[in-house]
Amino acid sequence: MSPFYTRKKNPGVKEEEHVDRLIAKGRESLNLGNFKVALKFFNKALELEPDNADALLHKADAISQLKKDS
């Protein structure tokens, strides 16, 4: 095995689909009021797609909600 070999977590799953699932889980967490958890999902999505508008928008919403709770 090559030292540069990286194993994908879910081979066969497109990165876009993975990002979409992370955003969906983040939105679900937002709706349940779990803003810190939601923020983690959106950050993970943004690691994969830094320019994803949905993830950026919902991340901003999560941050806003966290500031309201402080």
mmCIF file of the N, C-alpha and C atoms, coordinates in Angstrom:
data_MODEL
# 
_entry.id   MODEL 
# 
loop_
_atom_site.group_PDB 
_atom_site.id 
_atom_site.type_symbol 
_atom_site.label_atom_id 
_atom_site.label_alt_id 
_atom_site.label_comp_id 
_atom_site.label_asym_id 
_atom_site.label_entity_id 
_atom_site.label_seq_id 
_atom_site.pdbx_PDB_ins_code 
_atom_site.Cartn_x 
_atom_site.Cartn_y 
_atom_site.Cartn_z 
_atom_site.occupancy 
_atom_site.B_iso_or_equiv 
_atom_site.pdbx_formal_charge 
_atom_site.auth_seq_id 
_atom_site.auth_comp_id 
_atom_site.auth_asym_id 
_atom_site.auth_atom_id 
_atom_site.pdbx_PDB_model_num 
ATOM 1   N N  . MET A 1 1  ? 0.850   -1.185 0.000  1.00 0.00 ? 1  MET A N  1 
ATOM 2   C CA . MET A 1 1  ? 0.000   0.000  0.000  1.00 0.00 ? 1  MET A CA 1 
ATOM 3   C C  . MET A 1 1  ? 0.889   1.240  0.000  1.00 0.00 ? 1  MET A C  1 
ATOM 4   N N  . SER A 1 2  ? 0.537   2.159  -0.830 1.00 0.00 ? 2  SER A N  1 
ATOM 5   C CA . SER A 1 2  ? 1.291   3.399  -0.951 1.00 0.00 ? 2  SER A CA 1 
ATOM 6   C C  . SER A 1 2  ? 1.113   4.261  0.294  1.00 0.00 ? 2  SER A C  1 
ATOM 7   N N  . PRO A 1 3  ? 2.190   4.949  0.753  1.00 0.00 ? 3  PRO A N  1 
ATOM 8   C CA . PRO A 1 3  ? 2.040   5.817  1.923  1.00 0.00 ? 3  PRO A CA 1 
ATOM 9   C C  . PRO A 1 3  ? 1.130   7.012  1.644  1.00 0.00 ? 3  PRO A C  1 
ATOM 10  N N  . PHE A 1 4  ? 0.840   7.261  0.380  1.00 0.00 ? 4  PHE A N  1 
ATOM 11  C CA . PHE A 1 4  ? -0.020  8.387  0.021  1.00 0.00 ? 4  PHE A CA 1 
ATOM 12  C C  . PHE A 1 4  ? -1.467  7.949  -0.197 1.00 0.00 ? 4  PHE A C  1 
ATOM 13  N N  . TYR A 1 5  ? -1.726  6.689  0.042  1.00 0.00 ? 5  TYR A N  1 
ATOM 14  C CA . TYR A 1 5  ? -3.070  6.162  -0.120 1.00 0.00 ? 5  TYR A CA 1 
ATOM 15  C C  . TYR A 1 5  ? -3.978  6.735  0.957  1.00 0.00 ? 5  TYR A C  1 
ATOM 16  N N  . THR A 1 6  ? -5.111  7.256  0.543  1.00 0.00 ? 6  THR A N  1 
ATOM 17  C CA . THR A 1 6  ? -6.099  7.730  1.510  1.00 0.00 ? 6  THR A CA 1 
ATOM 18  C C  . THR A 1 6  ? -7.381  6.957  1.286  1.00 0.00 ? 6  THR A C  1 
ATOM 19  N N  . ARG A 1 7  ? -7.921  6.458  2.329  1.00 0.00 ? 7  ARG A N  1 
ATOM 20  C CA . ARG A 1 7  ? -9.136  5.658  2.247  1.00 0.00 ? 7  ARG A CA 1 
ATOM 21  C C  . ARG A 1 7  ? -10.351 6.543  2.456  1.00 0.00 ? 7  ARG A C  1 
ATOM 22  N N  . LYS A 1 8  ? -11.279 6.482  1.545  1.00 0.00 ? 8  LYS A N  1 
ATOM 23  C CA . LYS A 1 8  ? -12.503 7.251  1.679  1.00 0.00 ? 8  LYS A CA 1 
ATOM 24  C C  . LYS A 1 8  ? -13.410 6.568  2.700  1.00 0.00 ? 8  LYS A C  1 
ATOM 25  N N  . LYS A 1 9  ? -14.148 7.381  3.432  1.00 0.00 ? 9  LYS A N  1 
ATOM 26  C CA . LYS A 1 9  ? -15.056 6.835  4.434  1.00 0.00 ? 9  LYS A CA 1 
ATOM 27  C C  . LYS A 1 9  ? -16.184 6.036  3.787  1.00 0.00 ? 9  LYS A C  1 
ATOM 28  N N  . ASN A 1 10 ? -16.750 6.548  2.716  1.00 0.00 ? 10 ASN A N  1 
ATOM 29  C CA . ASN A 1 10 ? -17.836 5.876  2.014  1.00 0.00 ? 10 ASN A CA 1 
ATOM 30  C C  . ASN A 1 10 ? -17.518 5.799  0.535  1.00 0.00 ? 10 ASN A C  1 
ATOM 31  N N  . PRO A 1 11 ? -16.748 4.802  0.131  1.00 0.00 ? 11 PRO A N  1 
ATOM 32  C CA . PRO A 1 11 ? -16.452 4.705  -1.291 1.00 0.00 ? 11 PRO A CA 1 
ATOM 33  C C  . PRO A 1 11 ? -17.739 4.531  -2.080 1.00 0.00 ? 11 PRO A C  1 
ATOM 34  N N  . GLY A 1 12 ? -17.807 5.175  -3.211 1.00 0.00 ? 12 GLY A N  1 
ATOM 35  C CA . GLY A 1 12 ? -19.002 5.085  -4.028 1.00 0.00 ? 12 GLY A CA 1 
ATOM 36  C C  . GLY A 1 12 ? -19.991 6.211  -3.777 1.00 0.00 ? 12 GLY A C  1 
ATOM 37  N N  . VAL A 1 13 ? -19.804 6.946  -2.693 1.00 0.00 ? 13 VAL A N  1 
ATOM 38  C CA . VAL A 1 13 ? -20.670 8.086  -2.399 1.00 0.00 ? 13 VAL A CA 1 
ATOM 39  C C  . VAL A 1 13 ? -19.979 9.338  -2.910 1.00 0.00 ? 13 VAL A C  1 
ATOM 40  N N  . LYS A 1 14 ? -20.675 10.067 -3.749 1.00 0.00 ? 14 LYS A N  1 
ATOM 41  C CA . LYS A 1 14 ? -20.092 11.282 -4.300 1.00 0.00 ? 14 LYS A CA 1 
ATOM 42  C C  . LYS A 1 14 ? -19.936 12.322 -3.206 1.00 0.00 ? 14 LYS A C  1 
ATOM 43  N N  . GLU A 1 15 ? -18.889 13.118 -3.323 1.00 0.00 ? 15 GLU A N  1 
ATOM 44  C CA . GLU A 1 15 ? -18.622 14.156 -2.327 1.00 0.00 ? 15 GLU A CA 1 
ATOM 45  C C  . GLU A 1 15 ? -19.793 15.125 -2.207 1.00 0.00 ? 15 GLU A C  1 
ATOM 46  N N  . GLU A 1 16 ? -20.437 15.439 -3.331 1.00 0.00 ? 16 GLU A N  1 
ATOM 47  C CA . GLU A 1 16 ? -21.582 16.351 -3.310 1.00 0.00 ? 16 GLU A CA 1 
ATOM 48  C C  . GLU A 1 16 ? -22.715 15.786 -2.461 1.00 0.00 ? 16 GLU A C  1 
ATOM 49  N N  . GLU A 1 17 ? -22.961 14.486 -2.591 1.00 0.00 ? 17 GLU A N  1 
ATOM 50  C CA . GLU A 1 17 ? -24.015 13.846 -1.812 1.00 0.00 ? 17 GLU A CA 1 
ATOM 51  C C  . GLU A 1 17 ? -23.669 13.882 -0.331 1.00 0.00 ? 17 GLU A C  1 
ATOM 52  N N  . HIS A 1 18 ? -22.398 13.690 -0.023 1.00 0.00 ? 18 HIS A N  1 
ATOM 53  C CA . HIS A 1 18 ? -21.954 13.720 1.370  1.00 0.00 ? 18 HIS A CA 1 
ATOM 54  C C  . HIS A 1 18 ? -22.166 15.122 1.949  1.00 0.00 ? 18 HIS A C  1 
ATOM 55  N N  . VAL A 1 19 ? -21.830 16.132 1.185  1.00 0.00 ? 19 VAL A N  1 
ATOM 56  C CA . VAL A 1 19 ? -22.018 17.520 1.625  1.00 0.00 ? 19 VAL A CA 1 
ATOM 57  C C  . VAL A 1 19 ? -23.502 17.799 1.833  1.00 0.00 ? 19 VAL A C  1 
ATOM 58  N N  . ASP A 1 20 ? -24.326 17.341 0.925  1.00 0.00 ? 20 ASP A N  1 
ATOM 59  C CA . ASP A 1 20 ? -25.769 17.534 1.049  1.00 0.00 ? 20 ASP A CA 1 
ATOM 60  C C  . ASP A 1 20 ? -26.314 16.887 2.321  1.00 0.00 ? 20 ASP A C  1 
ATOM 61  N N  . ARG A 1 21 ? -25.809 15.709 2.638  1.00 0.00 ? 21 ARG A N  1 
ATOM 62  C CA . ARG A 1 21 ? -26.261 15.041 3.869  1.00 0.00 ? 21 ARG A CA 1 
ATOM 63  C C  . ARG A 1 21 ? -25.811 15.791 5.111  1.00 0.00 ? 21 ARG A C  1 
ATOM 64  N N  . LEU A 1 22 ? -24.583 16.305 5.094  1.00 0.00 ? 22 LEU A N  1 
ATOM 65  C CA . LEU A 1 22 ? -24.101 17.083 6.233  1.00 0.00 ? 22 LEU A CA 1 
ATOM 66  C C  . LEU A 1 22 ? -24.959 18.331 6.441  1.00 0.00 ? 22 LEU A C  1 
ATOM 67  N N  . ILE A 1 23 ? -25.304 18.994 5.348  1.00 0.00 ? 23 ILE A N  1 
ATOM 68  C CA . ILE A 1 23 ? -26.141 20.192 5.437  1.00 0.00 ? 23 ILE A CA 1 
ATOM 69  C C  . ILE A 1 23 ? -27.531 19.824 5.954  1.00 0.00 ? 23 ILE A C  1 
ATOM 70  N N  . ALA A 1 24 ? -28.083 18.722 5.478  1.00 0.00 ? 24 ALA A N  1 
ATOM 71  C CA . ALA A 1 24 ? -29.401 18.279 5.938  1.00 0.00 ? 24 ALA A CA 1 
ATOM 72  C C  . ALA A 1 24 ? -29.387 17.980 7.440  1.00 0.00 ? 24 ALA A C  1 
ATOM 73  N N  . LYS A 1 25 ? -28.335 17.320 7.900  1.00 0.00 ? 25 LYS A N  1 
ATOM 74  C CA . LYS A 1 25 ? -28.220 17.028 9.336  1.00 0.00 ? 25 LYS A CA 1 
ATOM 75  C C  . LYS A 1 25 ? -28.061 18.316 10.133 1.00 0.00 ? 25 LYS A C  1 
ATOM 76  N N  . GLY A 1 26 ? -27.319 19.262 9.582  1.00 0.00 ? 26 GLY A N  1 
ATOM 77  C CA . GLY A 1 26 ? -27.155 20.552 10.241 1.00 0.00 ? 26 GLY A CA 1 
ATOM 78  C C  . GLY A 1 26 ? -28.468 21.302 10.329 1.00 0.00 ? 26 GLY A C  1 
ATOM 79  N N  . ARG A 1 27 ? -29.252 21.285 9.259  1.00 0.00 ? 27 ARG A N  1 
ATOM 80  C CA . ARG A 1 27 ? -30.552 21.962 9.259  1.00 0.00 ? 27 ARG A CA 1 
ATOM 81  C C  . ARG A 1 27 ? -31.496 21.317 10.267 1.00 0.00 ? 27 ARG A C  1 
ATOM 82  N N  . GLU A 1 28 ? -31.441 19.993 10.346 1.00 0.00 ? 28 GLU A N  1 
ATOM 83  C CA . GLU A 1 28 ? -32.271 19.282 11.323 1.00 0.00 ? 28 GLU A CA 1 
ATOM 84  C C  . GLU A 1 28 ? -31.878 19.692 12.744 1.00 0.00 ? 28 GLU A C  1 
ATOM 85  N N  . SER A 1 29 ? -30.588 19.781 12.995 1.00 0.00 ? 29 SER A N  1 
ATOM 86  C CA . SER A 1 29 ? -30.114 20.203 14.310 1.00 0.00 ? 29 SER A CA 1 
ATOM 87  C C  . SER A 1 29 ? -30.529 21.635 14.613 1.00 0.00 ? 29 SER A C  1 
ATOM 88  N N  . LEU A 1 30 ? -30.469 22.506 13.604 1.00 0.00 ? 30 LEU A N  1 
ATOM 89  C CA . LEU A 1 30 ? -30.926 23.886 13.767 1.00 0.00 ? 30 LEU A CA 1 
ATOM 90  C C  . LEU A 1 30 ? -32.396 23.919 14.180 1.00 0.00 ? 30 LEU A C  1 
ATOM 91  N N  . ASN A 1 31 ? -33.210 23.145 13.478 1.00 0.00 ? 31 ASN A N  1 
ATOM 92  C CA . ASN A 1 31 ? -34.637 23.111 13.759 1.00 0.00 ? 31 ASN A CA 1 
ATOM 93  C C  . ASN A 1 31 ? -34.946 22.591 15.156 1.00 0.00 ? 31 ASN A C  1 
ATOM 94  N N  . LEU A 1 32 ? -34.075 21.739 15.668 1.00 0.00 ? 32 LEU A N  1 
ATOM 95  C CA . LEU A 1 32 ? -34.259 21.198 17.014 1.00 0.00 ? 32 LEU A CA 1 
ATOM 96  C C  . LEU A 1 32 ? -33.653 22.093 18.093 1.00 0.00 ? 32 LEU A C  1 
ATOM 97  N N  . GLY A 1 33 ? -32.991 23.169 17.673 1.00 0.00 ? 33 GLY A N  1 
ATOM 98  C CA . GLY A 1 33 ? -32.384 24.089 18.619 1.00 0.00 ? 33 GLY A CA 1 
ATOM 99  C C  . GLY A 1 33 ? -31.001 23.674 19.085 1.00 0.00 ? 33 GLY A C  1 
ATOM 100 N N  . ASN A 1 34 ? -30.398 22.698 18.412 1.00 0.00 ? 34 ASN A N  1 
ATOM 101 C CA . ASN A 1 34 ? -29.045 22.237 18.747 1.00 0.00 ? 34 ASN A CA 1 
ATOM 102 C C  . ASN A 1 34 ? -28.041 22.999 17.878 1.00 0.00 ? 34 ASN A C  1 
ATOM 103 N N  . PHE A 1 35 ? -27.827 24.259 18.226 1.00 0.00 ? 35 PHE A N  1 
ATOM 104 C CA . PHE A 1 35 ? -27.059 25.144 17.365 1.00 0.00 ? 35 PHE A CA 1 
ATOM 105 C C  . PHE A 1 35 ? -25.582 24.779 17.287 1.00 0.00 ? 35 PHE A C  1 
ATOM 106 N N  . LYS A 1 36 ? -25.001 24.315 18.385 1.00 0.00 ? 36 LYS A N  1 
ATOM 107 C CA . LYS A 1 36 ? -23.585 23.922 18.359 1.00 0.00 ? 36 LYS A CA 1 
ATOM 108 C C  . LYS A 1 36 ? -23.373 22.694 17.482 1.00 0.00 ? 36 LYS A C  1 
ATOM 109 N N  . VAL A 1 37 ? -24.298 21.750 17.576 1.00 0.00 ? 37 VAL A N  1 
ATOM 110 C CA . VAL A 1 37 ? -24.212 20.543 16.744 1.00 0.00 ? 37 VAL A CA 1 
ATOM 111 C C  . VAL A 1 37 ? -24.387 20.919 15.275 1.00 0.00 ? 37 VAL A C  1 
ATOM 112 N N  . ALA A 1 38 ? -25.355 21.789 15.009 1.00 0.00 ? 38 ALA A N  1 
ATOM 113 C CA . ALA A 1 38 ? -25.592 22.246 13.641 1.00 0.00 ? 38 ALA A CA 1 
ATOM 114 C C  . ALA A 1 38 ? -24.336 22.895 13.070 1.00 0.00 ? 38 ALA A C  1 
ATOM 115 N N  . LEU A 1 39 ? -23.697 23.722 13.860 1.00 0.00 ? 39 LEU A N  1 
ATOM 116 C CA . LEU A 1 39 ? -22.493 24.414 13.430 1.00 0.00 ? 39 LEU A CA 1 
ATOM 117 C C  . LEU A 1 39 ? -21.395 23.414 13.044 1.00 0.00 ? 39 LEU A C  1 
ATOM 118 N N  . LYS A 1 40 ? -21.283 22.335 13.782 1.00 0.00 ? 40 LYS A N  1 
ATOM 119 C CA . LYS A 1 40 ? -20.285 21.310 13.461 1.00 0.00 ? 40 LYS A CA 1 
ATOM 120 C C  . LYS A 1 40 ? -20.567 20.672 12.105 1.00 0.00 ? 40 LYS A C  1 
ATOM 121 N N  . PHE A 1 41 ? -21.842 20.381 11.828 1.00 0.00 ? 41 PHE A N  1 
ATOM 122 C CA . PHE A 1 41 ? -22.193 19.803 10.527 1.00 0.00 ? 41 PHE A CA 1 
ATOM 123 C C  . PHE A 1 41 ? -21.885 20.767 9.387  1.00 0.00 ? 41 PHE A C  1 
ATOM 124 N N  . PHE A 1 42 ? -22.224 22.036 9.578  1.00 0.00 ? 42 PHE A N  1 
ATOM 125 C CA . PHE A 1 42 ? -21.969 23.013 8.515  1.00 0.00 ? 42 PHE A CA 1 
ATOM 126 C C  . PHE A 1 42 ? -20.469 23.217 8.303  1.00 0.00 ? 42 PHE A C  1 
ATOM 127 N N  . ASN A 1 43 ? -19.705 23.211 9.378  1.00 0.00 ? 43 ASN A N  1 
ATOM 128 C CA . ASN A 1 43 ? -18.247 23.339 9.244  1.00 0.00 ? 43 ASN A CA 1 
ATOM 129 C C  . ASN A 1 43 ? -17.654 22.154 8.489  1.00 0.00 ? 43 ASN A C  1 
ATOM 130 N N  . LYS A 1 44 ? -18.159 20.950 8.758  1.00 0.00 ? 44 LYS A N  1 
ATOM 131 C CA . LYS A 1 44 ? -17.671 19.771 8.043  1.00 0.00 ? 44 LYS A CA 1 
ATOM 132 C C  . LYS A 1 44 ? -18.002 19.875 6.551  1.00 0.00 ? 44 LYS A C  1 
ATOM 133 N N  . ALA A 1 45 ? -19.212 20.337 6.264  1.00 0.00 ? 45 ALA A N  1 
ATOM 134 C CA . ALA A 1 45 ? -19.606 20.507 4.858  1.00 0.00 ? 45 ALA A CA 1 
ATOM 135 C C  . ALA A 1 45 ? -18.702 21.528 4.173  1.00 0.00 ? 45 ALA A C  1 
ATOM 136 N N  . LEU A 1 46 ? -18.375 22.593 4.882  1.00 0.00 ? 46 LEU A N  1 
ATOM 137 C CA . LEU A 1 46 ? -17.537 23.647 4.310  1.00 0.00 ? 46 LEU A CA 1 
ATOM 138 C C  . LEU A 1 46 ? -16.081 23.212 4.147  1.00 0.00 ? 46 LEU A C  1 
ATOM 139 N N  . GLU A 1 47 ? -15.642 22.246 4.926  1.00 0.00 ? 47 GLU A N  1 
ATOM 140 C CA . GLU A 1 47 ? -14.297 21.692 4.716  1.00 0.00 ? 47 GLU A CA 1 
ATOM 141 C C  . GLU A 1 47 ? -14.229 21.019 3.344  1.00 0.00 ? 47 GLU A C  1 
ATOM 142 N N  . LEU A 1 48 ? -15.330 20.380 2.958  1.00 0.00 ? 48 LEU A N  1 
ATOM 143 C CA . LEU A 1 48 ? -15.373 19.682 1.674  1.00 0.00 ? 48 LEU A CA 1 
ATOM 144 C C  . LEU A 1 48 ? -15.671 20.623 0.516  1.00 0.00 ? 48 LEU A C  1 
ATOM 145 N N  . GLU A 1 49 ? -16.549 21.595 0.751  1.00 0.00 ? 49 GLU A N  1 
ATOM 146 C CA . GLU A 1 49 ? -16.928 22.567 -0.282 1.00 0.00 ? 49 GLU A CA 1 
ATOM 147 C C  . GLU A 1 49 ? -16.944 23.960 0.335  1.00 0.00 ? 49 GLU A C  1 
ATOM 148 N N  . PRO A 1 50 ? -15.806 24.622 0.388  1.00 0.00 ? 50 PRO A N  1 
ATOM 149 C CA . PRO A 1 50 ? -15.704 25.923 1.070  1.00 0.00 ? 50 PRO A CA 1 
ATOM 150 C C  . PRO A 1 50 ? -16.622 27.008 0.521  1.00 0.00 ? 50 PRO A C  1 
ATOM 151 N N  . ASP A 1 51 ? -17.053 26.897 -0.722 1.00 0.00 ? 51 ASP A N  1 
ATOM 152 C CA . ASP A 1 51 ? -17.905 27.927 -1.318 1.00 0.00 ? 51 ASP A CA 1 
ATOM 153 C C  . ASP A 1 51 ? -19.379 27.534 -1.367 1.00 0.00 ? 51 ASP A C  1 
ATOM 154 N N  . ASN A 1 52 ? -19.771 26.517 -0.619 1.00 0.00 ? 52 ASN A N  1 
ATOM 155 C CA . ASN A 1 52 ? -21.160 26.063 -0.662 1.00 0.00 ? 52 ASN A CA 1 
ATOM 156 C C  . ASN A 1 52 ? -22.057 27.102 0.004  1.00 0.00 ? 52 ASN A C  1 
ATOM 157 N N  . ALA A 1 53 ? -22.913 27.725 -0.794 1.00 0.00 ? 53 ALA A N  1 
ATOM 158 C CA . ALA A 1 53 ? -23.759 28.825 -0.314 1.00 0.00 ? 53 ALA A CA 1 
ATOM 159 C C  . ALA A 1 53 ? -24.734 28.373 0.765  1.00 0.00 ? 53 ALA A C  1 
ATOM 160 N N  . ASP A 1 54 ? -25.316 27.185 0.613  1.00 0.00 ? 54 ASP A N  1 
ATOM 161 C CA . ASP A 1 54 ? -26.263 26.694 1.622  1.00 0.00 ? 54 ASP A CA 1 
ATOM 162 C C  . ASP A 1 54 ? -25.577 26.500 2.970  1.00 0.00 ? 54 ASP A C  1 
ATOM 163 N N  . ALA A 1 55 ? -24.405 25.885 2.946  1.00 0.00 ? 55 ALA A N  1 
ATOM 164 C CA . ALA A 1 55 ? -23.678 25.655 4.193  1.00 0.00 ? 55 ALA A CA 1 
ATOM 165 C C  . ALA A 1 55 ? -23.279 26.984 4.844  1.00 0.00 ? 55 ALA A C  1 
ATOM 166 N N  . LEU A 1 56 ? -22.839 27.937 4.031  1.00 0.00 ? 56 LEU A N  1 
ATOM 167 C CA . LEU A 1 56 ? -22.458 29.251 4.565  1.00 0.00 ? 56 LEU A CA 1 
ATOM 168 C C  . LEU A 1 56 ? -23.658 29.977 5.173  1.00 0.00 ? 56 LEU A C  1 
ATOM 169 N N  . LEU A 1 57 ? -24.780 29.934 4.480  1.00 0.00 ? 57 LEU A N  1 
ATOM 170 C CA . LEU A 1 57 ? -25.990 30.595 4.970  1.00 0.00 ? 57 LEU A CA 1 
ATOM 171 C C  . LEU A 1 57 ? -26.459 29.999 6.291  1.00 0.00 ? 57 LEU A C  1 
ATOM 172 N N  . HIS A 1 58 ? -26.517 28.684 6.342  1.00 0.00 ? 58 HIS A N  1 
ATOM 173 C CA . HIS A 1 58 ? -26.995 28.026 7.554  1.00 0.00 ? 58 HIS A CA 1 
ATOM 174 C C  . HIS A 1 58 ? -25.984 28.133 8.696  1.00 0.00 ? 58 HIS A C  1 
ATOM 175 N N  . LYS A 1 59 ? -24.702 28.179 8.357  1.00 0.00 ? 59 LYS A N  1 
ATOM 176 C CA . LYS A 1 59 ? -23.696 28.393 9.390  1.00 0.00 ? 59 LYS A CA 1 
ATOM 177 C C  . LYS A 1 59 ? -23.900 29.764 10.028 1.00 0.00 ? 59 LYS A C  1 
ATOM 178 N N  . ALA A 1 60 ? -24.158 30.766 9.203  1.00 0.00 ? 60 ALA A N  1 
ATOM 179 C CA . ALA A 1 60 ? -24.409 32.108 9.718  1.00 0.00 ? 60 ALA A CA 1 
ATOM 180 C C  . ALA A 1 60 ? -25.637 32.112 10.626 1.00 0.00 ? 60 ALA A C  1 
ATOM 181 N N  . ASP A 1 61 ? -26.660 31.380 10.239 1.00 0.00 ? 61 ASP A N  1 
ATOM 182 C CA . ASP A 1 61 ? -27.871 31.283 11.054 1.00 0.00 ? 61 ASP A CA 1 
ATOM 183 C C  . ASP A 1 61 ? -27.548 30.622 12.406 1.00 0.00 ? 61 ASP A C  1 
ATOM 184 N N  . ALA A 1 62 ? -26.788 29.555 12.388 1.00 0.00 ? 62 ALA A N  1 
ATOM 185 C CA . ALA A 1 62 ? -26.420 28.871 13.627 1.00 0.00 ? 62 ALA A CA 1 
ATOM 186 C C  . ALA A 1 62 ? -25.628 29.785 14.551 1.00 0.00 ? 62 ALA A C  1 
ATOM 187 N N  . ILE A 1 63 ? -24.688 30.520 13.987 1.00 0.00 ? 63 ILE A N  1 
ATOM 188 C CA . ILE A 1 63 ? -23.895 31.457 14.784 1.00 0.00 ? 63 ILE A CA 1 
ATOM 189 C C  . ILE A 1 63 ? -24.791 32.533 15.370 1.00 0.00 ? 63 ILE A C  1 
ATOM 190 N N  . SER A 1 64 ? -25.707 33.039 14.571 1.00 0.00 ? 64 SER A N  1 
ATOM 191 C CA . SER A 1 64 ? -26.640 34.061 15.038 1.00 0.00 ? 64 SER A CA 1 
ATOM 192 C C  . SER A 1 64 ? -27.483 33.551 16.203 1.00 0.00 ? 64 SER A C  1 
ATOM 193 N N  . GLN A 1 65 ? -27.960 32.340 16.067 1.00 0.00 ? 65 GLN A N  1 
ATOM 194 C CA . GLN A 1 65 ? -28.777 31.731 17.139 1.00 0.00 ? 65 GLN A CA 1 
ATOM 195 C C  . GLN A 1 65 ? -27.957 31.527 18.413 1.00 0.00 ? 65 GLN A C  1 
ATOM 196 N N  . LEU A 1 66 ? -26.709 31.121 18.254 1.00 0.00 ? 66 LEU A N  1 
ATOM 197 C CA . LEU A 1 66 ? -25.837 30.934 19.420 1.00 0.00 ? 66 LEU A CA 1 
ATOM 198 C C  . LEU A 1 66 ? -25.609 32.265 20.145 1.00 0.00 ? 66 LEU A C  1 
ATOM 199 N N  . LYS A 1 67 ? -25.450 33.329 19.386 1.00 0.00 ? 67 LYS A N  1 
ATOM 200 C CA . LYS A 1 67 ? -25.230 34.650 19.996 1.00 0.00 ? 67 LYS A CA 1 
ATOM 201 C C  . LYS A 1 67 ? -26.488 35.116 20.728 1.00 0.00 ? 67 LYS A C  1 
ATOM 202 N N  . LYS A 1 68 ? -27.659 34.784 20.205 1.00 0.00 ? 68 LYS A N  1 
ATOM 203 C CA . LYS A 1 68 ? -28.913 35.152 20.862 1.00 0.00 ? 68 LYS A CA 1 
ATOM 204 C C  . LYS A 1 68 ? -29.049 34.440 22.211 1.00 0.00 ? 68 LYS A C  1 
ATOM 205 N N  . ASP A 1 69 ? -28.583 33.195 22.262 1.00 0.00 ? 69 ASP A N  1 
ATOM 206 C CA . ASP A 1 69 ? -28.683 32.401 23.490 1.00 0.00 ? 69 ASP A CA 1 
ATOM 207 C C  . ASP A 1 69 ? -27.669 32.807 24.552 1.00 0.00 ? 69 ASP A C  1 
ATOM 208 N N  . SER A 1 70 ? -26.656 33.559 24.162 1.00 0.00 ? 70 SER A N  1 
ATOM 209 C CA . SER A 1 70 ? -25.588 33.931 25.114 1.00 0.00 ? 70 SER A CA 1 
ATOM 210 C C  . SER A 1 70 ? -26.031 35.033 26.043 1.00 0.00 ? 70 SER A C  1 
# 
